[in-house]
Structure formats: structure tokens, C-alpha cells
Amino acid sequence: MDVMYFAWVRERIGLPRETVETTATTVAELVEELKAREERYAMAFSDISALRVAVDQELTDFDAPLARAREVAFFPPMTGG
């Protein structure tokens, strides 16, 4: 699946997107797999309460299932303006 990172998440990880092979069944499990990769991922995902997630371009929660998902995006909360 494609995993996309935006704003400071992208800056901490150093990539705007990547293709990931995963056995995760939920977004939270995917985050744990990513955190275990290396320190830059662990730092980016150290406080998931400061993040929002979208699965296949639909805002969702970290307990959302990943079955048949093609894309997951992580980003900080958006502000109006």
C-alpha cells in the first residue's frame, strides 16, 4: 500500500510517500510497524494524538481497518484560515 506523509511528519521521516508491505490489519498496527523500522519513524509517530489519518482519502481513526486499503496518509490537524 502507499503511505503518504505531510507537513512535519514528512520532515521527520524524510519522505513524502513510500510503498509499504504490511501485515497490519488496522492503522494503529501499521503505525507500530513503522515505528519499529527506525528512529525517524518512532519520532514522527511518538504522539499519535497529534496526528490525523486518512485511508483511501477518507478521514478516519487509528483503529480503522486496512482491509483492501490502497493508501494511508498521515498529517497534523488542519487549521482554517
ABEGO torsion letter per residue (X at the ends): XBBBBBEAAAAAAGBABBBBBBABABAAAAAAAAAAABAAAAAAAABAAABBBBBGGBBBBAABBABGBABBBBBBBBBBX
